[in-house]
Amino acid sequence: MTARIRPAIAAEVAALHELAALTFPLACPPSTTEASKAAFIAEHLSVEAFGRYLRDARRDITVAEDAGALVGYAMLVHGEPADPDVAQAVRARPTAELSKLYVHPSHHGGGVASALVAAAVEAASRRKAVSVWLGVNQHNARANRFYAKSGFETVGSKRFLVGDTWEDDWVRERPL
């Protein structure tokens, strides 16, 4: 792997948005409409949203940079799960959510995602979390294989709103 893993900086909000707009749709099942994907990106992955995320002390955003370009990112959110299905499923507390983990398609299979998971786990440990959890679409076979290989066990399920479409996610947890 040639990518460098490091914390995101405020000057990268536009680059984070562009990477998110490219990679988020790749994780959606074929049934998710283009309108729903666009609405989710506009609300949760905009330049403004990334600016808020970077200012939020409860979040750690880590990026993978290769040849001066962002090729991946991960966002960790510290604190209790707000979703009641997740709160019931997650077994170990305190916990942190691996809210986002996306890699540019040109870097799939190159170790970037594993390095970002390692950085997120380290950040969670520094803040005294004893587990990390995430939600992943039940139909995203590639991501589910990766998370299983990375030590995340399926512990429950939840619903996830993308635009006006409800998706079914697995809740996966990794003890630290």
C-alpha positions as CSV (number, residue, x, y, z in Angstrom):
1,M,0.0,0.0,0.0
2,T,1.4,3.4,-0.9
3,A,-1.4,5.5,0.7
4,R,-0.6,7.6,3.8
5,I,-3.1,7.4,6.6
6,R,-3.6,10.6,8.6
7,P,-6.3,12.8,10.2
8,A,-8.4,14.9,7.8
9,I,-8.0,18.7,7.8
10,A,-10.6,21.4,7.3
11,A,-9.1,22.4,3.9
12,E,-10.1,19.0,2.6
13,V,-13.9,19.3,2.9
14,A,-14.4,19.7,-0.9
15,A,-12.2,16.7,-1.6
16,L,-14.0,14.6,1.0
17,H,-17.3,15.5,-0.5
18,E,-16.1,14.6,-4.0
19,L,-14.8,11.2,-2.8
20,A,-18.0,10.6,-0.8
21,A,-20.2,11.4,-3.8
22,L,-18.2,8.9,-5.9
23,T,-18.0,6.1,-3.4
24,F,-21.3,6.2,-1.5
25,P,-23.4,5.0,-4.4
26,L,-21.1,2.0,-4.9
27,A,-22.3,0.7,-1.5
28,C,-26.0,1.0,-2.3
29,P,-28.0,-2.0,-3.6
30,P,-29.3,-1.8,-7.2
31,S,-32.8,-1.0,-5.9
32,T,-31.7,2.3,-4.4
33,T,-32.9,5.1,-6.8
34,E,-30.5,7.7,-8.2
35,A,-32.8,10.3,-6.5
36,S,-32.4,8.7,-3.1
37,K,-28.6,8.5,-3.5
38,A,-28.5,12.2,-4.6
39,A,-30.7,13.3,-1.6
40,F,-28.5,11.4,0.8
41,I,-25.3,12.9,-0.6
42,A,-26.8,16.4,-0.5
43,E,-27.8,16.0,3.1
44,H,-25.1,14.0,4.7
45,L,-22.0,14.1,2.4
46,S,-22.0,17.7,1.3
47,V,-19.1,20.1,1.7
48,E,-21.1,21.8,4.5
49,A,-21.7,18.4,6.2
50,F,-18.1,17.5,6.2
51,G,-17.3,20.9,7.6
52,R,-19.7,20.2,10.5
53,Y,-18.2,16.7,11.0
54,L,-14.7,18.0,11.2
55,R,-15.7,20.6,13.9
56,D,-17.5,18.0,15.9
57,A,-15.3,16.9,18.8
58,R,-17.2,13.5,19.0
59,R,-15.9,12.6,15.5
60,D,-12.6,11.4,14.1
61,I,-12.1,11.6,10.3
62,T,-9.1,9.7,8.9
63,V,-8.1,9.9,5.3
64,A,-5.9,7.9,3.0
65,E,-3.9,10.0,0.6
66,D,-1.9,8.7,-2.4
67,A,0.1,11.0,-4.7
68,G,-1.6,14.1,-3.3
69,A,-5.2,12.8,-3.7
70,L,-7.6,11.4,-1.2
71,V,-8.3,7.8,-2.0
72,G,-10.3,6.8,1.1
73,Y,-11.8,8.0,4.4
74,A,-13.2,6.7,7.6
75,M,-15.4,8.5,10.1
76,L,-15.6,7.4,13.7
77,V,-18.4,8.7,16.0
78,H,-17.9,8.4,19.7
79,G,-20.7,7.9,22.1
80,E,-23.9,5.9,22.7
81,P,-25.8,4.7,19.7
82,A,-28.9,6.9,19.1
83,D,-30.8,4.2,17.1
84,P,-32.7,1.9,19.5
85,D,-32.1,-1.2,17.4
86,V,-28.3,-0.5,17.5
87,A,-28.4,0.3,21.2
88,Q,-30.0,-3.1,21.8
89,A,-27.7,-5.0,19.5
90,V,-24.3,-3.6,20.6
91,R,-23.1,-5.6,23.6
92,A,-19.9,-3.8,24.8
93,R,-19.8,-0.3,26.2
94,P,-18.4,2.3,25.8
95,T,-18.6,2.0,22.1
96,A,-17.9,4.1,18.9
97,E,-19.5,3.9,15.5
98,L,-17.5,3.4,12.4
99,S,-20.0,5.6,10.6
100,K,-18.3,5.8,7.2
101,L,-15.6,3.8,5.5
102,Y,-15.1,4.3,1.7
103,V,-12.3,3.7,-0.7
104,H,-11.9,5.0,-4.2
105,P,-12.5,2.1,-6.7
106,S,-9.0,2.5,-8.1
107,H,-7.6,1.4,-4.6
108,H,-10.0,-1.4,-3.8
109,G,-8.0,-4.5,-2.7
110,G,-4.9,-2.6,-2.0
111,G,-5.0,-2.5,1.8
112,V,-6.4,1.0,2.2
113,A,-9.7,-0.1,3.8
114,S,-7.8,-2.3,6.3
115,A,-5.5,0.6,7.2
116,L,-8.4,2.9,7.7
117,V,-10.1,0.3,10.0
118,A,-6.9,0.0,12.0
119,A,-6.8,3.8,12.4
120,A,-10.4,3.9,13.5
121,V,-9.9,1.1,16.0
122,E,-6.8,2.9,17.4
123,A,-8.8,6.2,17.7
124,A,-11.6,4.3,19.5
125,S,-9.2,2.7,21.9
126,R,-7.6,6.1,22.7
127,R,-11.0,7.4,23.8
128,K,-11.5,4.3,25.9
129,A,-14.1,2.5,23.8
130,V,-14.2,-1.2,24.3
131,S,-16.0,-1.9,21.0
132,V,-16.6,-0.4,17.5
133,W,-19.9,-1.0,15.7
134,L,-21.1,-0.2,12.2
135,G,-24.1,-0.6,9.9
136,V,-23.7,-2.2,6.5
137,N,-26.3,-2.9,3.9
138,Q,-27.4,-6.5,4.0
139,H,-27.0,-6.8,0.2
140,N,-23.5,-5.4,0.1
141,A,-21.7,-8.8,-0.1
142,R,-18.2,-7.3,-0.7
143,A,-18.4,-5.0,2.4
144,N,-19.9,-7.8,4.6
145,R,-17.0,-10.1,3.6
146,F,-14.5,-7.4,4.4
147,Y,-16.0,-6.5,7.8
148,A,-16.2,-10.2,8.8
149,K,-12.5,-10.6,7.8
150,S,-11.8,-7.4,9.9
151,G,-13.3,-8.9,13.0
152,F,-16.8,-7.4,12.9
153,E,-19.5,-9.9,13.9
154,T,-23.1,-9.5,13.0
155,V,-25.0,-8.7,16.2
156,G,-28.3,-7.3,14.9
157,S,-30.1,-5.3,12.2
158,K,-31.4,-1.8,11.7
159,R,-33.1,0.3,9.1
160,F,-31.2,3.1,7.2
161,L,-32.8,5.9,5.3
162,V,-31.3,6.8,2.0
163,G,-33.3,9.7,0.5
164,D,-36.8,8.4,0.7
165,T,-35.9,4.7,0.7
166,W,-35.5,2.6,3.8
167,E,-32.6,0.0,3.5
168,D,-31.9,-3.0,5.7
169,D,-28.5,-3.0,7.4
170,W,-26.7,-5.5,9.5
171,V,-25.3,-4.2,12.7
172,R,-21.7,-5.5,13.2
173,E,-19.6,-5.1,16.3
174,R,-15.9,-5.6,16.9
175,P,-14.6,-5.9,20.5
176,L,-11.4,-4.0,21.2
